[in-house]
Amino acid sequence: MPERAVTAEAVPTTLDHLRQEFSSRSDARTKPSSNDLRLLHRFVRWCGPNAAVSSVTTLQITDFLEEQSSSTTRPPSVYRQPLKLFFDFARDRGARTDNPMRGVHTPRGQGRTGRAAAGQTPGSKDSVLLSAEKLAEFQAELERLTQEERPRILRDLQEARADGDLRENAAYDDARKQQGMVEGRIQELEQMIRRAELLGDGVQPTGKVVVGSLVELESLGSSRSRKFRIVSPEETDPRNGKLSYQSPVGQGVMGRSPGETVEVETPRGTTQYRIVSVS
């Protein structure tokens, strides 16, 4: 029996194309309301009608919602369900392999003012302390993943789907695994960048150790000294002299001054250090 030819329906690639398809759904259970469509139209205009469906990020949606927080007639929360359904539809149509609404924070109250709206105050537990260099590195990685890797994987998935049966499709399975890793890293980067608090130069008028300080420590047991930069957990690199402020040594020296002796509990036991200098 000859195989029946199957004509694949074109996958919507732009937000406006997807919105038009979404608005024409006829199933009563999934058909969006007129109010939902108005909200989606506002979101699409904000992003740009010709923006790629695959390029929309969790951080971008959160920024949109935060801008709506100044509205007295349309609080940000009303957008959450329509956007979730919209991107579920995008995934069903093959325009995305994920729903970027996962992890979206819906702001409350009025518009944001600096860090206060994100619940962050300098040095709070919600902050991610980063050097300007590391922040730029994360931003470049995020741009590469969203602008290059994500579209590439989406193309691979679409090509794999076109090959037929997905149950024994190694190319499709590989692309899905790559997509999971990339999307996970994108979400991680978005959260870190969003919560980033830039470090100063590490120098305080009091001369005490802060995050960013270059600290010279002398081991009292061996009289050997070594310099360490006190950094955030995200920048930890002991081999290159970067210790997290959450590490045993980091916790021991934070807030201390040159000349002080500190005791540090390590897996090898208690070690005493003298702070030689802080710069």
Backbone torsions as a table, in degrees:
resi	resn	phi	psi	omega
1	MET	NA	127.4	-178.4
2	PRO	-66.7	146.0	179.7
3	GLU	-71.3	143.3	179.9
4	ARG	-81.5	129.8	-179.8
5	ALA	-71.8	136.7	179.8
6	VAL	-119.0	124.3	178.9
7	THR	-96.6	117.1	-178.2
8	ALA	-77.5	132.6	177.9
9	GLU	-74.6	137.4	-177.5
10	ALA	-60.2	132.7	179.5
11	VAL	-77.9	129.7	178.0
12	PRO	-66.8	128.4	-176.4
13	THR	-106.4	-24.1	179.8
14	THR	-105.2	158.0	-179.0
15	LEU	-62.1	-39.4	-177.8
16	ASP	-69.5	-38.3	176.3
17	HIS	-61.4	-45.0	179.0
18	LEU	-63.8	-40.9	-180.0
19	ARG	-61.6	-39.9	179.6
20	GLN	-64.7	-42.8	177.2
21	GLU	-64.5	-43.1	-178.8
22	PHE	-61.7	-39.7	-177.6
23	SER	-71.1	-18.8	-177.5
24	SER	-94.4	6.2	179.3
25	ARG	-59.6	137.6	-175.4
26	SER	-105.5	-16.9	179.7
27	ASP	-64.0	122.7	-175.7
28	ALA	-60.7	-30.3	-177.4
29	ARG	-75.5	-27.1	-176.3
30	THR	-115.1	-4.1	-178.6
31	LYS	-65.3	124.7	-179.4
32	PRO	-70.4	148.6	177.7
33	SER	-75.6	164.6	179.2
34	SER	-63.5	-33.9	178.2
35	ASN	-67.6	-41.6	177.3
36	ASP	-59.8	-41.1	-179.0
37	LEU	-66.5	-35.6	176.7
38	ARG	-64.5	-41.4	179.4
39	LEU	-65.4	-41.5	179.3
40	LEU	-66.2	-37.7	178.7
41	HIS	-61.7	-38.5	178.4
42	ARG	-65.0	-42.1	179.2
43	PHE	-64.3	-43.7	-179.3
44	VAL	-63.7	-41.5	177.9
45	ARG	-63.0	-38.1	-179.4
46	TRP	-65.0	-42.9	-179.4
47	CYS	-75.9	-31.9	-173.4
48	GLY	111.5	120.4	-176.4
49	PRO	-55.2	-32.7	-177.4
50	ASN	-92.7	7.3	177.5
51	ALA	-64.7	142.2	-179.9
52	ALA	-69.4	135.9	178.3
53	VAL	-57.4	-39.1	-175.9
54	SER	-72.3	-13.8	-175.2
55	SER	-89.7	-11.8	-176.7
56	VAL	-70.9	129.5	-177.4
57	THR	-112.6	163.6	176.1
58	THR	-58.5	-42.2	-179.8
59	LEU	-63.9	-38.8	179.6
60	GLN	-64.1	-42.4	178.9
61	ILE	-64.6	-41.6	179.1
62	THR	-61.7	-41.6	177.6
63	ASP	-61.2	-42.1	177.6
64	PHE	-60.1	-46.2	-178.8
65	LEU	-64.0	-36.5	179.7
66	GLU	-66.7	-34.4	176.5
67	GLU	-66.6	-30.6	179.8
68	GLN	-77.4	-11.5	-176.0
69	SER	-67.7	-12.5	177.0
70	SER	-87.0	-5.3	-179.2
71	SER	-81.9	137.5	178.3
72	THR	-93.6	-13.5	-177.7
73	THR	-103.2	-25.7	-178.1
74	ARG	-131.4	84.9	178.8
75	PRO	-64.7	155.0	-176.7
76	PRO	-55.9	-31.5	-175.3
77	SER	-61.4	-26.1	-177.0
78	VAL	-71.1	-17.2	-179.0
79	TYR	-84.0	-19.3	-169.3
80	ARG	-60.8	-52.6	-177.2
81	GLN	-66.5	-46.1	177.2
82	PRO	-58.3	-39.7	179.7
83	LEU	-69.1	-37.1	177.6
84	LYS	-61.8	-47.2	179.7
85	LEU	-63.7	-39.2	-179.3
86	PHE	-61.2	-45.6	-177.9
87	PHE	-81.3	-22.2	168.9
88	ASP	-63.3	-41.4	178.2
89	PHE	-63.9	-40.4	178.3
90	ALA	-59.9	-39.7	179.3
91	ARG	-68.7	-41.3	178.4
92	ASP	-62.7	-33.1	-178.2
93	ARG	-85.1	-4.4	178.8
94	GLY	85.0	10.2	179.1
95	ALA	-81.4	-18.3	176.9
96	ARG	-145.3	165.2	175.0
97	THR	-115.6	7.7	-180.0
98	ASP	-148.7	173.0	173.2
99	ASN	-115.5	110.6	-176.3
100	PRO	-68.0	-5.3	177.7
101	MET	-72.1	-15.1	177.0
102	ARG	-65.0	126.0	178.2
103	GLY	86.6	-0.5	179.3
104	VAL	-70.3	129.8	176.6
105	HIS	-91.7	122.5	177.9
106	THR	-91.6	111.4	-177.4
107	PRO	-69.0	155.8	175.9
108	ARG	-119.1	159.7	175.7
109	GLY	76.2	-155.3	-174.7
110	GLN	-84.6	-178.2	-175.8
111	GLY	-58.2	161.7	-175.8
112	ARG	-77.7	150.8	173.4
113	THR	-132.1	97.2	-179.8
114	GLY	59.1	-138.7	-175.2
115	ARG	-79.0	-21.4	-173.8
116	ALA	-60.5	-35.9	-177.5
117	ALA	-69.7	-26.8	179.0
118	ALA	-88.6	7.6	179.6
119	GLY	74.0	21.4	-175.7
120	GLN	-115.3	131.2	168.9
121	THR	-120.5	149.8	-177.1
122	PRO	-51.5	127.1	178.7
123	GLY	82.2	6.4	-180.0
124	SER	-74.7	164.9	-177.8
125	LYS	-68.1	-16.0	178.9
126	ASP	-84.8	-11.7	-177.9
127	SER	-81.2	152.7	171.7
128	VAL	-116.2	110.5	-177.5
129	LEU	-79.2	120.4	-177.0
130	LEU	-135.2	148.2	170.5
131	SER	-76.4	159.7	178.6
132	ALA	-61.0	-35.6	179.4
133	GLU	-64.6	-44.8	-179.0
134	LYS	-69.0	-38.6	177.9
135	LEU	-61.0	-44.4	178.7
136	ALA	-62.6	-36.5	178.2
137	GLU	-64.2	-44.1	178.6
138	PHE	-64.8	-40.8	-179.3
139	GLN	-64.5	-40.1	178.4
140	ALA	-66.2	-39.8	178.0
141	GLU	-64.9	-41.7	179.3
142	LEU	-62.7	-42.8	179.3
143	GLU	-62.7	-42.0	179.1
144	ARG	-63.3	-43.2	-178.5
145	LEU	-67.3	-41.2	-177.1
146	THR	-78.9	-34.0	-175.4
147	GLN	-92.7	-23.1	-176.9
148	GLU	-118.0	-56.6	-174.2
149	GLU	-68.6	-45.6	-178.6
150	ARG	-60.7	-49.0	176.9
151	PRO	-62.1	-37.3	179.6
152	ARG	-62.8	-44.7	-179.9
153	ILE	-65.7	-38.4	178.2
154	LEU	-61.9	-40.9	177.3
155	ARG	-63.8	-40.8	178.8
156	ASP	-62.2	-40.9	179.5
157	LEU	-65.8	-42.0	-180.0
158	GLN	-64.6	-40.0	177.7
159	GLU	-66.6	-38.6	179.8
160	ALA	-67.0	-38.8	177.7
161	ARG	-61.9	-36.7	-178.0
162	ALA	-67.3	-19.2	-179.1
163	ASP	-75.1	-13.1	176.4
164	GLY	117.4	-133.0	-173.8
165	ASP	-56.4	121.2	-177.9
166	LEU	-85.3	-11.2	-176.0
167	ARG	-68.3	-29.1	179.4
168	GLU	-128.4	50.9	-176.8
169	ASN	-117.7	96.5	-175.3
170	ALA	-63.6	-36.7	-179.2
171	ALA	-64.1	-39.2	178.9
172	TYR	-66.9	-43.9	179.1
173	ASP	-61.7	-43.1	179.2
174	ASP	-63.3	-42.3	-179.6
175	ALA	-65.2	-37.4	178.4
176	ARG	-66.0	-39.5	177.9
177	LYS	-64.4	-43.0	178.2
178	GLN	-63.1	-41.2	179.4
179	GLN	-60.9	-41.3	179.7
180	GLY	-62.9	-42.0	179.5
181	MET	-67.9	-42.9	-178.9
182	VAL	-66.3	-45.4	-179.3
183	GLU	-64.9	-36.4	177.1
184	GLY	-64.0	-41.8	178.7
185	ARG	-68.5	-37.6	178.0
186	ILE	-60.8	-46.1	179.2
187	GLN	-63.2	-39.4	178.7
188	GLU	-63.0	-45.7	-179.8
189	LEU	-65.2	-41.8	179.9
190	GLU	-60.2	-42.2	-179.8
191	GLN	-66.6	-42.9	-179.2
192	MET	-65.7	-42.6	179.9
193	ILE	-65.8	-39.6	-179.5
194	ARG	-64.9	-36.7	-176.4
195	ARG	-94.0	3.6	-172.8
196	ALA	-63.9	136.6	171.8
197	GLU	-125.8	117.1	-174.9
198	LEU	-69.3	137.8	176.8
199	LEU	-75.4	150.9	171.9
200	GLY	-81.0	-157.8	-179.5
201	ASP	-85.6	2.2	177.2
202	GLY	81.8	3.4	-178.1
203	VAL	-109.2	125.7	177.8
204	GLN	-112.1	147.7	177.8
205	PRO	-55.9	-30.0	-179.1
206	THR	-79.6	-13.5	-178.7
207	GLY	79.6	8.6	-179.0
208	LYS	-81.3	157.6	-178.1
209	VAL	-74.0	129.3	173.3
210	VAL	-131.2	172.4	175.9
211	VAL	-63.8	127.4	-176.3
212	GLY	108.0	-15.9	-178.8
213	SER	-71.0	146.4	170.8
214	LEU	-97.7	114.9	-172.4
215	VAL	-114.3	129.1	173.4
216	GLU	-98.8	122.0	-177.7
217	LEU	-115.6	138.1	175.3
218	GLU	-112.6	124.0	177.0
219	SER	-76.5	119.8	-176.0
220	LEU	-68.9	-20.4	-180.0
221	GLY	-79.0	-26.1	-175.4
222	SER	-126.1	-7.4	-178.0
223	SER	63.3	13.6	175.6
224	ARG	-89.1	144.5	179.9
225	SER	-121.8	155.9	179.2
226	ARG	-154.5	147.6	179.4
227	LYS	-100.1	139.1	177.6
228	PHE	-132.0	142.4	169.9
229	ARG	-93.5	127.5	178.3
230	ILE	-85.4	118.9	-172.8
231	VAL	-129.6	179.8	176.0
232	SER	-77.2	162.5	178.3
233	PRO	-58.0	-31.3	-178.9
234	GLU	-68.4	-20.3	-176.7
235	GLU	-109.1	7.0	-176.9
236	THR	-57.8	130.9	178.7
237	ASP	-156.8	76.9	-174.8
238	PRO	-54.9	-34.9	-178.9
239	ARG	-63.1	-27.8	179.3
240	ASN	-107.1	23.4	173.0
241	GLY	74.4	29.8	178.4
242	LYS	-119.1	114.4	-178.1
243	LEU	-112.8	137.9	177.2
244	SER	-69.0	144.6	175.6
245	TYR	-67.9	-11.6	177.9
246	GLN	-92.7	-6.8	178.4
247	SER	-72.6	163.7	178.6
248	PRO	-55.0	-44.6	179.5
249	VAL	-67.6	-43.1	179.6
250	GLY	-59.3	-45.8	178.5
251	GLN	-64.3	-32.7	-177.9
252	GLY	-71.1	-31.6	-174.3
253	VAL	-100.1	-15.9	-177.4
254	MET	-57.2	129.4	177.3
255	GLY	80.8	0.6	-179.5
256	ARG	-92.7	167.2	-175.6
257	SER	-120.7	161.6	176.8
258	PRO	-57.1	139.7	-179.9
259	GLY	96.8	-19.6	-179.8
260	GLU	-77.0	151.4	175.8
261	THR	-108.5	134.1	-179.4
262	VAL	-125.7	151.0	175.5
263	GLU	-108.9	131.8	-176.9
264	VAL	-121.7	125.9	176.8
265	GLU	-86.3	120.6	178.2
266	THR	-125.8	168.0	176.9
267	PRO	-56.5	-23.2	-179.5
268	ARG	-88.1	-5.0	-178.2
269	GLY	123.2	-167.6	-178.8
270	THR	-89.0	130.6	178.7
271	THR	-123.6	138.4	177.3
272	GLN	-101.1	135.9	177.7
273	TYR	-127.6	148.0	170.7
274	ARG	-109.9	131.7	178.9
275	ILE	-79.6	109.6	-177.3
276	VAL	-78.8	-46.3	-178.7
277	SER	-154.5	157.7	177.0
278	VAL	-133.8	125.2	180.0
279	SER	-143.5	NA	NA
